[in-house]
Amino acid sequence: MDFAYYGDVMGTVAIESIQQQREEHMQQVEQEFNKAVVLREGKCTFLADRVTGYQSLFAQAAVSDLIICEQNNPNSPETTDTALTEDLIMRTGKPVLVIPYIGSRPTMGQSILVAWDHSREASRAVHDAIPFLQNAEAVNIVSVVKKDSTQHEIATADLAEHLARHNINVVAQDMVRNEVPVAETLLSRIADTGADMMVMGAYGHSRLREYTFGGVTRTLLNSMTVPVLMTH
């Protein structure tokens, strides 16, 4: 028996079987996605990066209002690559709604936590999220500040007033940072407020500067417990 030939055949069969399983899995995911996303008007397009390629994803993103992708699941071979999620956030200039892999929630967007630091990125994220904020029952603005800081307090009050003019039900809340990392403080506030969605600006540098995401942004991408809308 030619064992080398036998091995090649079995390898080919195994690869074809894996590819078929992936295609069936993606078809199932697409069906579930289309059931979950029902638009009164407009268009929703489902793309799988392994099938369409990155360029097709970015081309579609350029003519879309919102990008939805999954959080990286290190235990699943079918997960979205973390680098791809970061690229979509940094390069498209569009809001990206990242869905956690930990499981579905009964609600999304009823109670929204807004991470605010008066930056350009945070401002972009808030305004990209206005349709979500207007439909929310409660919006909590959290600014993680240092002790004795007054600049962020004023900025938070201004943001609350601005959003109120958009008929958004806002609760302004300033947090003191102390020694607790910002990301952990935000995750704690999500639990305390019962938020089922978060809005925040994303920070990072271009690949020409050795592309690194900001510590808070990357930590939340890895540790999110609710869907997070990010804009750079």
Buried (B, 14 or more C-beta within 10 A) or exposed (E): EEEEEEEEEEEEEEEEEEEEEBEEEBEEBEEEEEEEEEEEEEEEEBBBBEEBEEEEBBEBBEEBEBBBBBBBEEEEEEBBEBEBBBBBBBBBEBBBBBBBBEEEBEEBBBBBBBBBBBEEBBBBBBBBBEEBBEEBEBBBBBBBBEEEEEEBEEBBBEBBEBBEEEEBEBEBBBBEBEEEEBBBBBBEBBEEBEBBBBBBBBBBEEEEEEEBBBEBBBBBBEEBBBBBBBBB
